[in-house]
C-alpha cells in the first residue's frame, strides 16, 4: 500500500514511466533542463551545458571604440563658437557701459544685453527705449580706444564679451521721426508740446541744460532718424551737442544696433530696462494727433468733387431744357 500511495502522490504508476533518465523514454531533454532548439543562455551551443562562452563574447564580433573626450573637444568648441557668433549676429549681444552718461539707469562697467532680433523684422526704435547705436560721425572723437589682448578680441568677435573695435554709444530715445523736441530753461523736456515726467534723470540734474552749446533747442526730428539724450543730462554729449554736425544731432535709424533689454552684470545690478510710462501719455504722438485732420480732409475731397460734378450736370441739363423751350 505504501507503493500505491507514492504512485498516487506522484501522479504516475511507477518510477519506470518517468521521462528524463538516461537510457529511458524522454532522454532527448538537455541535461540543464532546456528543450531541443531552445536559446537558453548557459550552454555552449553543442549541448555540453558547461556555461562557457556566451553570445556577447563572440571573438569574431568587432568592438565599438568610443572617441576620447580630448578628440571630441575641438569639435564641441567649434560648434559653441559658431552658435555664439550666430547669436551675436542675429539675436543678442553684450555691451559694456564705458561712461557715466546714463547714470543712474546704467553705471560705468555694467554689462547690458541688446536685442538685435526685432530690427530684423522691421521694428524701429520707440520713444523711451535705451538703444545702442553706431557712431553717426565724430561723436567719439578724442575718446580713448581700448587695447584688448588676443583672447579678449576673440571673445569680443563671437559676442561673449563686448567688442573693443566697435565704436558704439548708448542713449535713451526721446524723439522719433516727425517729433518736435524742445528744451527751454531747466525744463521739462517737451515732445510735440507734451511735457515729460522723467524719473530716470540723474538725481540733482535738471531735464534741460542751461548753456549756449546746445542745451536750449527746438528741433523737428527728420524722418528715419531719432533724437537721443543721456539720463545724466549734465554729463552727456548727446544729440543736443552735435547739432552743428551733419544730421543736426539726429541719429539714423539704420545706425541702431538694438534695444538694451537687461543689465546682465554684475549680478547685484541685474534689472530690466522697460520703456517709461511718460511716453505713453495721450497726444504725444504727433502722427496720431494729426490723423483726425488728415482723415477729415481725405474724406471731404471726394464729397466736394462729387457735389461739383452733380451741380455741373444739373446746370448743363437746365441749359438744354431752356434752349429747347426757346426754340419751340
Beta strands, then each sheet from edge to edge (+ up, - down):
strand 1: 92-96
strand 2: 111-115
strand 3: 130-134
strand 4: 168-176
strand 5: 180-183
strand 6: 190-191
strand 7: 194-195
strand 8: 217-220
strand 9: 225-229
strand 10: 251-252
strand 11: 256-265
strand 12: 271-272
sheet 1: 1+ 2- 11+ 3- 4+ 9- 10+
sheet 2: 1+ 2- 11+ 12-
sheet 3: 7+ 6- 5+ 8-
end
